[in-house]
Amino acid sequence: MRDLTIPAERHPEKAHRPTTERLKKPGWIRVKAPNSKGFKATLETVREHKLVTVCEEAACPNAGECWGQGHATMMIMGEICTRGCTFCNVATGKPNALDVFEPGRVADAVAKLGLKHVVVTSVDRDDLADGGAEHFAQTIRAIRHRSPSTTIEVLTPDFLKCDATALETVVAARPDVFNHNLETVPGLYHEVRPGARYFHSLRLLQRVKELDPTIFTKSGIMVGLGEDRPGVLQVMDDMRAADVDFLTVGQYLQPTPKHHHIARFVTPEEFAAYEAAAWGKGFLMVSATPLTRSSYHAGDDFARLRENRQARLG
């Protein structure tokens, strides 16, 4: 495994400059409006337990389908982020204090929804000494206690301003999947993720495997922000060097006119080519479609991930 602790400098590729022009969505991006009974039942459970979901906060295009099946991605530690990523629809500002009862409410909601697999994510909490790591751990433990058969996937911040014990705290709680998204190619970080560092995020994923090789690691990127194909393939290589198991690739969708604009809509054929390339590079699981998101079909994908690892081990 290549050591990523001291990254070499790279010349950033030419970054895309946002403009006010907005592209028309192609047919393959369009989704149905949410109006099923299952969607309404999931909404009631979320409201009853006073939960925040990334499905709503990030305006996920798949919310209608997922909630219709009783699946919701829990977003803990509030709905205000301390970062200002230009792709993200989550509000930026000064967050409130942590709610100590939130882990229990999340666990109760998971049990009520009967989830076989749950994804728990959060806002960035740079205001907290541990970045919210202990809150993640408490949520994992609460779900394990309330719903022992549910598999747990966490999608964490980068813990950039914390010491090593923050990551160790989350890993010690033993989620089934540890996900942290790289989001884009390194040359676009100064525009897309100005508060993050590409090689820090990469090293975070590698460190998870060093701490506990049994935990699956997962990461994702968006395309259509101004990257090129060689840049995407290099990110795949970097992820494999960090022993990442599962890659997701999806189309970036601009939340509002104030956010980073879409450089182009990547075609389904290009996504298929990215998926083929990723399988060839040795990922255990790959999802690459225009509507792919980190938690989209996460339960089914986790089942395939386990099967693929078992098959590879023989």
C-alpha positions as CSV (number, residue, x, y, z in Angstrom):
1,M,0.0,0.0,0.0
2,R,1.5,3.3,-1.1
3,D,2.3,5.8,1.8
4,L,0.1,8.9,1.4
5,T,1.3,10.8,4.5
6,I,3.6,13.1,2.6
7,P,2.0,13.7,-0.8
8,A,3.9,15.0,-3.8
9,E,2.9,18.3,-5.2
10,R,0.8,18.2,-8.4
11,H,0.2,20.8,-10.9
12,P,-3.5,21.6,-10.7
13,E,-5.4,21.1,-13.9
14,K,-7.1,24.1,-15.3
15,A,-10.1,24.7,-13.1
16,H,-13.5,25.5,-14.4
17,R,-14.7,29.0,-13.7
18,P,-18.4,29.4,-12.7
19,T,-20.7,31.4,-14.9
20,T,-24.3,32.4,-14.7
21,E,-25.3,30.2,-17.7
22,R,-27.3,27.1,-16.7
23,L,-27.5,24.0,-18.8
24,K,-30.8,22.2,-19.5
25,K,-31.2,18.8,-17.9
26,P,-31.1,15.9,-20.3
27,G,-33.8,13.2,-20.2
28,W,-31.6,10.7,-18.3
29,I,-31.5,13.1,-15.3
30,R,-35.2,13.5,-14.8
31,V,-37.0,11.8,-11.9
32,K,-40.6,11.4,-10.8
33,A,-42.1,13.6,-8.1
34,P,-42.3,11.9,-4.6
35,N,-46.0,11.1,-3.9
36,S,-46.1,7.5,-2.8
37,K,-47.6,6.2,0.5
38,G,-44.1,4.9,1.4
39,F,-42.7,8.4,0.9
40,K,-45.3,9.9,3.2
41,A,-44.8,7.2,5.9
42,T,-41.0,7.8,5.9
43,L,-41.5,11.5,6.1
44,E,-43.8,11.1,9.1
45,T,-41.2,8.9,10.9
46,V,-38.5,11.5,10.2
47,R,-40.6,14.3,11.5
48,E,-41.8,12.3,14.6
49,H,-38.2,11.7,15.7
50,K,-37.1,15.2,14.9
51,L,-34.4,14.0,12.5
52,V,-32.4,15.8,9.8
53,T,-31.8,13.9,6.6
54,V,-29.3,14.6,3.9
55,C,-32.0,13.6,1.4
56,E,-33.8,16.9,2.2
57,E,-30.8,19.1,3.1
58,A,-28.8,18.2,-0.1
59,A,-31.9,18.1,-2.3
60,C,-31.2,14.6,-3.4
61,P,-32.9,13.7,-6.7
62,N,-33.5,10.1,-5.5
63,A,-35.4,11.0,-2.4
64,G,-38.8,10.1,-3.9
65,E,-37.6,6.6,-4.8
66,C,-35.6,5.9,-1.6
67,W,-38.2,7.3,0.8
68,G,-40.9,5.4,-1.1
69,Q,-39.0,2.2,-0.1
70,G,-38.6,3.4,3.6
71,H,-34.9,4.3,3.2
72,A,-33.6,7.6,4.5
73,T,-30.0,8.8,5.1
74,M,-29.7,10.3,8.6
75,M,-27.7,13.5,9.0
76,I,-26.6,14.0,12.6
77,M,-25.1,17.0,14.4
78,G,-27.6,19.5,13.1
79,E,-28.3,21.1,9.7
80,I,-25.7,23.9,9.7
81,C,-22.2,23.2,8.4
82,T,-19.0,25.0,9.3
83,R,-17.6,24.6,5.7
84,G,-18.7,26.4,2.5
85,C,-18.3,23.8,-0.3
86,T,-19.5,25.4,-3.5
87,F,-21.3,22.2,-4.6
88,C,-23.3,21.6,-1.4
89,N,-26.8,22.8,-0.6
90,V,-26.4,22.4,3.2
91,A,-26.5,25.8,5.1
92,T,-23.2,27.2,6.3
93,G,-22.9,29.1,9.6
94,K,-22.5,28.7,13.3
95,P,-24.0,25.3,14.4
96,N,-26.0,24.7,17.6
97,A,-24.7,22.6,20.4
98,L,-24.9,18.8,20.0
99,D,-28.2,17.2,20.9
100,V,-27.2,14.4,23.3
101,F,-30.5,12.6,22.7
102,E,-30.1,12.5,18.9
103,P,-28.3,9.1,18.8
104,G,-31.2,7.5,20.6
105,R,-33.8,9.1,18.3
106,V,-31.8,8.0,15.2
107,A,-31.7,4.4,16.6
108,D,-35.5,4.5,17.3
109,A,-36.2,5.7,13.7
110,V,-34.0,3.0,12.2
111,A,-35.9,0.3,14.2
112,K,-39.3,1.8,13.3
113,L,-38.4,1.9,9.6
114,G,-37.1,-1.6,9.8
115,L,-33.9,-0.8,8.0
116,K,-31.6,-3.6,7.1
117,H,-28.9,-1.1,6.2
118,V,-28.6,2.5,7.3
119,V,-26.4,5.4,6.2
120,V,-25.5,8.0,8.8
121,T,-23.8,11.2,7.7
122,S,-23.2,14.6,9.1
123,V,-22.4,18.2,8.5
124,D,-18.8,19.3,9.1
125,R,-18.3,20.4,12.7
126,D,-15.0,22.2,12.8
127,D,-16.2,24.0,15.9
128,L,-15.9,20.7,17.9
129,A,-12.6,19.5,19.2
130,D,-13.1,16.0,17.9
131,G,-15.2,17.0,14.8
132,G,-18.1,15.1,16.2
133,A,-16.4,11.7,16.2
134,E,-17.8,10.7,19.6
135,H,-21.3,11.6,18.4
136,F,-20.8,9.3,15.4
137,A,-19.6,6.6,17.8
138,Q,-22.6,7.0,20.1
139,T,-25.0,6.9,17.2
140,I,-23.4,3.6,15.9
141,R,-23.6,2.1,19.4
142,A,-27.3,3.2,19.8
143,I,-28.3,1.6,16.5
144,R,-26.5,-1.6,17.4
145,H,-28.3,-1.8,20.7
146,R,-31.8,-0.9,19.3
147,S,-31.5,-2.8,16.0
148,P,-28.7,-5.4,16.2
149,S,-29.2,-6.9,12.7
150,T,-29.0,-3.5,10.9
151,T,-25.7,-3.0,9.1
152,I,-24.3,0.5,9.5
153,E,-22.6,2.8,7.0
154,V,-21.1,6.1,8.1
155,L,-20.3,9.0,5.7
156,T,-18.0,11.2,7.7
157,P,-16.4,14.6,7.5
158,D,-12.6,14.7,7.0
159,F,-11.7,15.6,10.6
160,L,-9.1,17.9,9.2
161,K,-8.7,20.0,12.3
162,C,-8.7,17.1,14.8
163,D,-5.9,14.9,16.0
164,A,-5.7,11.2,15.1
165,T,-8.0,10.1,18.0
166,A,-11.0,11.4,16.2
167,L,-10.8,8.9,13.4
168,E,-9.8,6.2,15.8
169,T,-13.0,6.9,17.9
170,V,-15.3,6.3,14.9
171,V,-13.4,3.2,13.7
172,A,-13.4,1.7,17.2
173,A,-17.3,1.8,17.1
174,R,-16.9,-0.6,14.1
175,P,-19.3,0.6,11.4
176,D,-19.7,-1.9,8.6
177,V,-18.7,0.7,6.0
178,F,-16.6,3.8,6.4
179,N,-17.4,6.3,3.6
180,H,-15.6,9.6,3.1
181,N,-16.1,11.3,-0.3
182,L,-13.2,12.8,-2.2
183,E,-15.9,14.6,-4.3
184,T,-13.8,15.8,-7.2
185,V,-10.3,15.8,-8.7
186,P,-7.5,17.5,-6.8
187,G,-7.2,20.4,-9.3
188,L,-10.7,21.6,-8.5
189,Y,-10.5,21.5,-4.7
190,H,-9.8,25.2,-4.4
191,E,-13.1,25.9,-6.1
192,V,-15.3,23.0,-5.0
193,R,-13.9,22.1,-1.6
194,P,-11.9,25.1,-0.5
195,G,-11.9,24.1,3.2
196,A,-10.6,20.5,2.5
197,R,-7.4,18.9,1.4
198,Y,-7.4,16.1,-1.2
199,F,-4.4,14.1,0.2
200,H,-5.7,14.5,3.8
201,S,-9.0,12.9,2.7
202,L,-7.2,10.2,0.8
203,R,-5.0,9.4,3.8
204,L,-8.1,9.3,6.1
205,L,-9.5,6.4,4.0
206,Q,-6.1,4.6,4.0
207,R,-5.8,5.0,7.8
208,V,-9.2,3.3,8.3
209,K,-7.9,0.1,6.7
210,E,-4.7,0.3,8.8
211,L,-6.8,0.6,12.0
212,D,-9.3,-2.2,11.1
213,P,-8.9,-4.1,7.8
214,T,-12.3,-5.7,8.2
215,I,-14.2,-2.5,7.7
216,F,-15.2,-1.7,4.1
217,T,-14.1,1.7,2.8
218,K,-16.0,3.7,0.3
219,S,-15.6,7.0,-1.5
220,G,-17.2,8.9,-4.3
221,I,-16.8,11.7,-6.8
222,M,-19.0,13.9,-8.8
223,V,-18.4,14.6,-12.5
224,G,-19.6,17.5,-14.6
225,L,-17.7,20.1,-12.6
226,G,-15.0,20.7,-15.1
227,E,-12.8,17.7,-14.6
228,D,-11.4,15.6,-17.5
229,R,-11.2,11.8,-18.0
230,P,-7.5,11.4,-17.1
231,G,-8.1,13.3,-13.9
232,V,-11.0,11.0,-12.9
233,L,-8.9,7.9,-13.7
234,Q,-6.1,9.3,-11.6
235,V,-8.5,9.7,-8.6
236,M,-9.4,6.0,-9.1
237,D,-5.8,5.0,-9.0
238,D,-5.3,7.1,-5.8
239,M,-8.2,5.4,-4.2
240,R,-7.0,2.0,-5.0
241,A,-3.5,2.9,-3.6
242,A,-5.4,3.8,-0.4
243,D,-7.1,0.4,-0.6
244,V,-10.6,1.8,-1.0
245,D,-13.1,-1.0,-1.7
246,F,-16.2,0.8,-3.1
247,L,-16.3,3.7,-5.6
248,T,-19.4,5.8,-6.5
249,V,-19.5,8.3,-9.5
250,G,-22.5,10.5,-10.1
251,Q,-23.5,13.6,-12.0
252,Y,-23.1,16.9,-10.2
253,L,-26.4,18.8,-10.1
254,Q,-26.3,22.5,-9.3
255,P,-28.6,23.2,-6.3
256,T,-29.1,27.0,-6.9
257,P,-27.7,29.7,-9.2
258,K,-25.3,30.7,-6.4
259,H,-23.5,27.3,-6.4
260,H,-20.8,26.0,-8.7
261,H,-22.3,25.6,-12.1
262,I,-22.5,22.5,-14.2
263,A,-19.7,22.4,-16.8
264,R,-21.5,19.6,-18.7
265,F,-23.8,16.6,-18.3
266,V,-21.8,13.4,-18.6
267,T,-23.6,10.9,-20.8
268,P,-24.7,7.4,-19.6
269,E,-22.2,5.9,-22.1
270,E,-19.4,7.8,-20.4
271,F,-20.5,6.6,-17.0
272,A,-20.5,3.0,-18.3
273,A,-16.9,3.6,-19.4
274,Y,-15.9,4.9,-16.0
275,E,-17.6,1.9,-14.3
276,A,-15.7,-0.5,-16.6
277,A,-12.4,1.3,-15.9
278,A,-13.0,1.1,-12.1
279,W,-13.8,-2.6,-12.2
280,G,-10.6,-3.0,-14.1
281,K,-8.6,-1.2,-11.4
282,G,-9.7,-3.7,-8.8
283,F,-12.5,-2.1,-6.8
284,L,-14.7,-4.6,-5.0
285,M,-17.9,-2.6,-5.8
286,V,-18.6,0.2,-8.3
287,S,-21.7,2.4,-8.9
288,A,-21.3,4.9,-11.8
289,T,-24.5,6.4,-13.2
290,P,-25.9,9.9,-13.6
291,L,-28.1,9.5,-10.5
292,T,-25.6,7.6,-8.4
293,R,-25.2,9.1,-4.9
294,S,-23.3,7.8,-1.9
295,S,-26.4,6.4,-0.2
296,Y,-28.4,5.4,-3.3
297,H,-29.2,1.7,-3.2
298,A,-26.6,1.5,-0.4
299,G,-28.2,-1.6,1.2
300,D,-28.2,-3.7,-2.0
301,D,-24.7,-2.5,-2.9
302,F,-23.5,-3.5,0.6
303,A,-24.8,-7.0,0.1
304,R,-23.0,-7.2,-3.2
305,L,-19.8,-5.8,-1.7
306,R,-19.7,-8.6,0.9
307,E,-20.4,-11.2,-1.7
308,N,-17.6,-9.8,-3.9
309,R,-15.1,-9.8,-1.1
310,Q,-16.0,-13.4,-0.2
311,A,-15.6,-14.4,-3.8
312,R,-12.2,-12.7,-4.1
313,L,-11.0,-14.4,-0.9
314,G,-12.2,-17.7,-2.3
